[in-house]
């Protein structure tokens, strides 16, 4: 919270599960839109290129290992 106050940014609280059984991504999308974040789909090729650069970086490889598979499965690729 302190870092958001310092940089005058808004903290959006989310939860890992909601009681209404709606998908988590549906809740996240609504929260972002309700808070003025514009979700603009990106061409898949641009996202894949950016992710491949991240995965090729030996310092970033471990934390992002397998992220492309996860994002593709979750259909998030078009929003990065």
C-alpha positions in Angstrom: 0.0 0.0 0.0 2.9 2.3 0.8 4.4 2.1 -2.6 1.0 3.0 -4.2 0.7 6.0 -2.0 4.3 7.0 -2.8 3.7 6.9 -6.6 0.1 8.0 -6.5 -1.2 4.8 -8.1 -4.3 2.8 -7.3 -4.2 -0.6 -5.7 -6.9 -2.9 -6.9 -7.7 -5.8 -4.6 -8.5 -9.2 -6.1 -9.1 -12.6 -4.6 -8.1 -16.1 -5.8 -11.7 -17.3 -5.7 -15.1 -15.7 -5.6 -18.4 -17.1 -4.2 -20.4 -16.6 -7.3 -18.6 -19.3 -9.3 -17.7 -16.9 -12.1 -14.2 -17.4 -13.6 -11.5 -15.4 -11.9 -10.5 -13.8 -15.2 -14.1 -12.5 -15.6 -13.8 -10.8 -12.2 -10.3 -9.4 -13.1 -11.5 -8.0 -16.4 -14.4 -6.3 -14.7 -12.2 -4.8 -12.0 -9.7 -3.5 -14.5 -12.4 -2.0 -16.7 -14.2 -0.5 -13.7 -11.0 1.2 -12.7 -10.3 2.8 -16.1 -7.9 0.2 -17.5 -8.5 -0.2 -21.3 -8.0 -3.8 -22.4 -6.8 -3.6 -26.0 -6.3 -6.9 -27.7 -2.8 -7.3 -29.2 -1.9 -9.4 -32.3 -0.8 -12.9 -31.1 2.4 -12.5 -33.1 3.5 -9.4 -31.1 2.8 -11.2 -27.8 4.6 -14.4 -28.8 7.6 -12.3 -29.9 7.7 -10.5 -26.6 7.4 -13.7 -24.6 10.1 -15.4 -26.6 12.5 -12.6 -25.8 11.7 -12.9 -22.1 12.1 -16.7 -22.2 15.4 -16.4 -24.2 16.9 -14.1 -21.4 18.8 -16.4 -19.1 18.0 -14.2 -16.1 14.3 -14.1 -16.8 13.9 -17.7 -18.0 13.3 -19.3 -14.6 10.5 -17.1 -13.4 8.7 -17.2 -16.8 9.3 -20.8 -17.6 6.2 -22.2 -19.3 4.3 -18.9 -19.2 3.5 -19.1 -22.9 1.7 -22.4 -22.4 -0.2 -21.1 -19.4 -1.2 -17.9 -21.2 -2.3 -19.7 -24.3 -4.4 -22.1 -22.3 -6.0 -19.2 -20.4 -6.6 -17.2 -23.6 -4.8 -14.2 -22.2 -2.3 -13.9 -25.1 -4.3 -11.2 -26.8 -4.3 -8.9 -23.8 -0.6 -8.7 -22.9 
